[in-house]
Amino acid sequence: MTKKTLSIFLVLTLIVSLIFGGCSPPAEQTTTAPTTTTAVTTAPEPTAMFTPGTYAVTVDGHNGPFEIDVVFSQDKITDIIIGENDESPAIGDVAMEAMRSEILERQSLNVDTIAGATMTGVYFRVAVTEAVKEAGGDPSKMQTKADKQLTTPEDATVEVVIIGSGIAGLSTAMEANKLGLDVMVIEQLGILGGSSARAGYLMGTGTKLQAEQGITYSMDDLKARFLRAVDVTNTEAYAHAVRFVENMGVNIDWMYDLGVKFGPVNLGFQHYGPEGERLGSFLIKALENNLKTKKIDYRLNTRGDELLTDASGAVIGVRVEAPNGEYYNIYANAVVVATGGFFANKDMTAQYFPGYENFPYDCTMGADGSGMLMAEEIGAELKNMTFGNHHAIVGFYKGVPRSLTLLAGNGGIAVNSKGERFFNESGDYTLFTKAVIDQNDDIYAIMDQTIADLPVIQNDKGLAALTLMYTVADTLEELAEKMGIDPEGLLASVEAVRESIAAGTPDAFEKPVANMRTDFTNPPYYGVKTQIENHTNFGGIATDYESRALRSDGTVIKGLYAVGECAAMKPGTAGMLSVGVFEGRIAANAIANEK
């Protein structure tokens, strides 16, 4: 067998047309031609399509390099072996496996990327194409199109149909199933999970995991952290927010019992995945397993198109678009909209956040506002649509925006061009964003090697290699000079951090000592100029405290519910993963009580 190694550096500008609306609009990159190390081979027989052998392709992937071994006989691709990689679990790995199976089955390179994981799919397809070339094959002869699906499912009837498969939708499905309801989940993308699949952690206290790890974190501290932005004069809303915080730990234990794999608890209350990886993919994988074992009907590549109503205005189902582009109806006693926000919809972003429409976003391409618009069309009120948060400390790596809030929240600092800090970097996203906007200045994220080496950073596959995008220096003064930051101001800011750590007290911005995990004495030092990124919508479909959709006059739309990011009734301005679990369970119980 012959083994060849290629290095592929893809043209992201070529990819843009393929990933319109993907995870985030990519920045332009330059092209480097593949380099090939050629071993001695035996020329193929005149009738052979390929030189038999194994060709190892090293691809510059979404989260770092990974290797694919493509195995050829004389007339076909016999195997594609995907090596260890840092592509997003439950997103990239699902896409690569689906494309691998289709390429092998059809012996064609003309396979679609998976909606929701387009960038990884493009990397994968180009890698296999390059291997075909190196094996002596002609990619142009491997472009057979798949037969289009011609069968349209028949109309269906269930008790509950859920539109969207993020954490809010799947939590609704799990709770509704537990309560004995007949459930169906539809998802417009080719993978489950929505934006939740890439989320970091669930928050809460009093959990089994904390007990196992010997960690205590008071409920009072949790409430102080998450209720500070809630209006205490609105007693009903405040009570709902308190209920949310008090149930955070309960809902983590519920997920634990559903088979979700957890790992270390960070900062006393942040529940991550195994070995400190982002939890989102492990949540979605466990809930997908539950969908299968509980025999819950879920349909991918199935887009909700229109809510169905009766003469009284009650919602009785949803018209959906099948993968073949045809339409059919799903009738239900309750329709739950769990379609996420709208930052992937440029027009809606321009409408509600003028000037923000060209910023990158870190949500799924499915966060297109479609659920909100469907609900609005049948009379639901859209409320608080101009409220949201926008990560203000975001850097770029390989043309893709990467939020740096995890770095800053664990001890890094954010400073303006004068070197001045201006907010608690571990605080509320909404307030932090406002503080950044109010600066009207360039903002820089700064850390040292201590932060870069933290397990919570190293175990986050999307962040571990991000030191490559930083400006690096051996001293803070040198770093400041390289980046155009006032050195004296930066030194003064760092000295204030050191004083707070030494005193064991929060700093002037009320950043807790627990979140100051370095005194900036461990070089090298890293800095990156940041920009704003659209992150989460707080507005959406107006609901009551039972997740029932409302008209503008406050009346309930019978049969319609909204949960998660697409709902306006947020119990707080942080922890949307926790919000999704909370609201999904509430909606399921409300539906069961309506029977």
Secondary structure as UniProt FT lines:
FT   STRAND          3..9
FT   HELIX           12..16
FT   TURN            17..18
FT   TURN            20..21
FT   STRAND          32..37
FT   TURN            46..47
FT   STRAND          53..61
FT   TURN            62..63
FT   STRAND          64..72
FT   STRAND          77..82
FT   TURN            89..91
FT   HELIX           92..106
FT   TURN            115..116
FT   HELIX           118..134
FT   TURN            135..136
FT   HELIX           139..141
FT   STRAND          156..163
FT   HELIX           167..178
FT   TURN            179..180
FT   STRAND          183..186
FT   HELIX           194..198
FT   STRAND          202..203
FT   HELIX           208..212
FT   TURN            213..214
FT   HELIX           219..226
FT   TURN            228..229
FT   TURN            232..233
FT   HELIX           235..246
FT   HELIX           248..257
FT   TURN            258..259
FT   STRAND          265..266
FT   TURN            267..269
FT   STRAND          270..271
FT   HELIX           274..276
FT   HELIX           280..293
FT   TURN            294..295
FT   STRAND          297..299
FT   STRAND          303..309
FT   TURN            311..312
FT   STRAND          315..321
FT   TURN            323..324
FT   STRAND          327..337
FT   TURN            343..344
FT   HELIX           346..352
FT   TURN            354..355
FT   TURN            357..358
FT   TURN            365..366
FT   HELIX           370..377
FT   TURN            378..379
FT   STRAND          382..383
FT   TURN            385..386
FT   STRAND          388..397
FT   TURN            398..399
FT   STRAND          400..403
FT   HELIX           405..409
FT   TURN            410..411
FT   STRAND          413..416
FT   TURN            417..418
FT   TURN            425..426
FT   HELIX           429..439
FT   STRAND          443..448
FT   HELIX           449..452
FT   HELIX           455..458
FT   TURN            461..465
FT   HELIX           466..469
FT   STRAND          471..473
FT   HELIX           476..483
FT   HELIX           487..503
FT   TURN            508..509
FT   HELIX           513..515
FT   STRAND          525..529
FT   STRAND          531..537
FT   STRAND          540..541
FT   TURN            545..546
FT   STRAND          548..551
FT   TURN            552..553
FT   STRAND          556..562
FT   HELIX           564..566
FT   HELIX           576..594
//
